[in-house]
Amino acid sequence: WYPTNTTLANGEVLTVSGIFWNGTSLVNNTLPQVWQTTGGWRSLTNAQLSLPLYPWMLLAPDGRVFYPGQDVQTRFLDTSGTGSWSNGPRSNFGFRDYGTSVMYANGKVMITGGGSPPTNTTEVINLLDQTPQWRYVGSMAFARRQLNATILPDGKVLVTGGTSAPGNVEASQPVLAAEMWDPATETWSTMASMQVRRLYHSTAALLPDGRVLSSGGGMPPRAGTPPEGGTDTNHFDAEIYSPPYLFKGARPTINSAPASITYGQTFNVHTPNGLSISKVTLIRLSSVTHAFNENQRINQLSFKRRSARVIVTAPANGNLCPPGHYMLFILNGSGVPSVAKMIRVQ
């Protein structure tokens, strides 16, 4: 139960942490394993380590897998052979349980929220720096845990849901307002509010039309009232958030794009808006639970404009863009995204 899966550059999948039943009790699974594309599992017997459930694991540009939390001590996992861990720089706030993390650009990682009582603080690190170090940036307006963070087509990060109250089963202080993080300014803006609280077991996923689906949440039934008891009901419903870029005029359109691309390939995206395109992004499909999206990441692609197309260059390698399915967006000068085309990187 409760492991994190991370797609590696060669298409293999790393599985880390979780718990298992040993016949008498639940035990933390300290053994990372790699599912091989040829079939079967390879055990990283030299990399056994006890980690929190659903640890945040992100494929780094050098091919190692970076663990930015929830622990203060960040780490790198080399998945070759029998595996090995090495320590990374320590973050600043403390243990960020039920906070979240995203890689918002190549090698650039943001962590925010979490803790009990929760924090509103945000930290970033650039793994491509000669000596990477965590540093605080602007804080959210609301302290929150059980939040979800979703990378948008323009590169901004939307945070939704969560609670400002401590503990695992606390619904007395839900945060309904969304917040938007801008990597260019490293600051947050408060956005529209949801109608339903989204706490434990909630999810948020980017849709191909650029909106965000926020759904689920709730707690297993427990007796009593907040803060100690059965704090919430299960929410078998969803809300859809429309970001501001959808209110800035007409969308560019993609008439056609390849169904699949390979690393370094130059390919055509046919659009009648070619000369007005300002950004082309790939965003990996979501796989999100327990405040962490294990699959999302963004690539901002280089391109050339033509009147009826843009000529786009695919990412250089699988460390920057793990193989799999992505949403391809083109954005105009106003930052308005197209409806995405699904594209497989292989």
N, C-alpha and C positions, 0 to 999 in steps of 0.2 A: 504493500500500500504506500501511496504518497511519494513516489520517486519523481525525479526530473529527467526528462529525455531531451537530448541535445543532438541535432544532426551535425555530423562532422563533414569536413571538406570533401571526403571521398564517398559520401553517402551513407557511411555507417552511422549508427546511433548509440551515443553514450547514455547509459542509465546509471544514476547516482542517487544514493540515499534511499529512503523508504523504510518501512518496518515489515517484519514477518513474524509469523506464529511459529515458535520453536517446539510446540507441543504442550507447553505450560504457560507461556507468557509471550507478550509482544516484545520484539527485540529490534533495535536499530540495525539496519543493514549497512555495514561498513564497507562492503565490497563493490566498487564500481565495475560494471561490465559493459562491453561493447557488442552490440548486435552487428554481425558482419553481413555485408551484402551477398556473400556467398552462402549464407545460412549459418545458424548456430551462434553461440556466444563466446566471446573471449574475455576471460577474467583478468582484471588489473590487480593481481595479487600483491604487488609491491606498493599499492596506493590505497590501502585500507584506512579509512578515516570515518569517524562519527561526525555526521553533519546534520543540521536541522532538516525537517521534512520539507519537501519541495524547495531545495536550495536553488538560488538564482545561478544559473550556469549559462555562460555566453561564449560562443566561439570567438576567440581573439584573432587578430590579423596574422599572428605568427603560427597559428594552427593549434596552440594550446587552448584549453577551455578555462575561462576566467570565472572564478567564484567571488562575486562582489558582496555577498551577504546571504543571509541575514547577519552573520557574525561580523564583529569588528575586524578580525583578522581575515583579510582577503587572501585568496590562493590561486595558483595556476595548476592545472592538471595536464600533464603530458600523457596522452593516451597511447603512445607507441609502446610496443613490447608488453611488459607487465605493469607499465604505468609508473608515474611518480608525481608527487605533489611538491610544490615549492611555494614559499610564502610571498605574498604581494604586500603592498603598503597597507597599513591599518587605516580604516576609515575613522571619522571623527565623532559621530554622535553616540554610538553604542549599539546594542543588539536591536535590530530592526525587524522583529518578528511581525509578520503580516504587513510589512511595508512592500515596496516593489522596486524593480530595476528594469531599465531599458538600455540597449545599445542604440543611441540616437544618430550615430554616424560611425564610420569605420574606426574602431578602437576607442570610441568615446562613449562612456558609460555614465548614466545618471541613476542615483538611488534616492528614494524619497519616502517619507512617512514611516509607519511602523512603530514598534515599541509599546510598552504598557506602563504608564499612560502614553498614548501616542504622541509623536512629534510632527511638526509641520516642516522640519528642516529638509534641505535638499543638498546633496553633494554630487560632484562630478569628478571624473578622472579621464585622462587621455593616455591610453596604453601605448601610444606611439611616441610619447615624450621620452627623452633620454632617461629621465628619472621620474617616472609617473608618481604623482601624489594626489590624494584626495583633497578637495577644497570645497568649502561651503559656497553656495550661490544663493540667490533669492529664495526665501521660504514660501511655502503655500500659505494662503490666507487661513486655512483650517488644518489643525492637526487631525490626522486620520490614520487608522489601520483598517485592514480588509478592503483597501482601495484597489482599483484597477487602472493601469496606464496603457494607453493605446496610441501607437505611432500613426500620425495622419499623413496623407499624401504630400503635404507641403513641408514635412519634416518636423512639425510641432508635435507635442505630446499632450494628449487629453487625459486627465485624471478624473475618474468618476467614483462615486460611492464611498463607502467606508464609514467609520464612526470615530468620534473624538473621545469616546469613553474608554477606560482601560478594560482589559480582560478579553477572553475569547468569545463570550456570549452576551455581549452588551449592545443593546439597541436603544438605550435611553438618549443617546446623543448622536443620531445619524447625521451625516453630512449630505445634504441634497444638492448643493451647488457643485457644478463641475468646475474644474480649473484647467487652464491651458498654459503649458510651459513653452516658451520660445527659446530655442537654443541660441539664437543670435544675440539676445539680450540677457539670457539666463535668468529670466524673471517669469513670474506667474501672473495670470489675469483670471479674475473670477467670471464664470460664464453662467449660462442658464441652469436652473435647478430641475432636478427630477421630481416626480410625484411620489415615487415609492422608494423606500430605503433599500439600498443594495449593500449587504454586509457579507457574512460568511457564505461561501459557495456561490457568490455572484460572479458573473463573467461580463466582459466587454470585448467586442470584436469589431474590427473595421470591415465595413461592407464595400462591395465593389463600386457603389455609387458615391463613396466618400462619406457616408453617414456612419454612425457608430451604434451598434446594437448593445444595449445594456440590459441584462436579464438575470433572473433567478435571485438567489440569496435567501437567507433564512437560517434557522438553527434547528437542530434536533430538539424535539419537545422536552422541556424540563419543568419541574414544578417551581412555583414561586414567581416573584416579580423582579424586575431589574433592581439592583445590578447583579444579583447572585443567581437568579433563576431563569426560567424559560423566556428569554428576552424577545423572541421574534417568532413569527409564523413563516412557513416556507412560501416564497413568492413564485407562483407558477405563471409568471407574466413577464413582459418585456417592455422597454421603452426604446425609442430611436431618437438619437441626438443628431441634429443638423448643424455642423460647424459654420462659423461666419462666412467661410469662403463660398458657401452655396447661395449667398445673398448678394453677390458682387457681380451679377450679370451672367451672360450666357456661358455655357461650358464649351471648351474645345471638344472635338469629337475624334475618336479613333475609328477610321473605316476598316482598317485591317492591320494586323501585326502577326508575326510568326507565332505558331503554337509552341515552339521550343527554340532555344538558343544554346550556344555553347560559350565557354569562357573566352573573352577577347574578341568575339565575333562582332562584326559591324552588320547591322540589320536595319531595315526600313520600317517605319511606322507611318502608315498613310493617313493623312488628316488634311482637311481643307483649311486648317488653321496653322499650317506649318510655320509661317513667318512670325506668328505671335507667340510661339511657345517659348517659355522661359525656364522650364524645369521638366526633367523626366525622372521619375522615381520607380523603383521596384520595391514593393512591400510584401514580405513573406506572409502567408496565411496564418491566421491565429490558431493557437492551441493553448487555452488559458484556464487556469483554476487556482484557487487559493492565493489570489493577489499577484500572480506571476504568469505572464504570457511566455511560454517556453519556446515558441516558434517564431514570433514576429521579429523582424529586423528590416532596416531600410538601406537601400543603395541609391545614391544620387548619381545618375549616369551622364556621361559627356555625350554631346550630340551636336549636329549641324542642322541649320534650318534650310528648308526649301519650301517653295510655295505650296506644294501638295503633299509634303512628307517631312519627317525629320529622320536624319540618319544617325542612329544611336549605336554606341559602343557598349557591349556587355561588360560586366565586371571581369576583372583580370583572372580571378581564381576562386576556388571554393572556400578558402579561408575568409574572404570578404563576402562571399555570397554562396552559402551552402546549397548544394543541389536540391531541387524541389520545385514546388509551385508558388508563383508570386503573382501579385496584381501589378500590372504595368499602368502607370498613370502619366499623362502629359498635363502640364499646367500652363495657363497663359500668364501674361504679365500682371494680371490682377490677382494671381494666386488661385484661380479657379481650376479645380481638377476636372479631367474627363471622367466618364465612367470607365472603369478599368477593363483591360483585357487580361484574361488569365494566360500566363505564359510559364512554360516549364524551363528551368535552368538545369542543364544536364551536361 
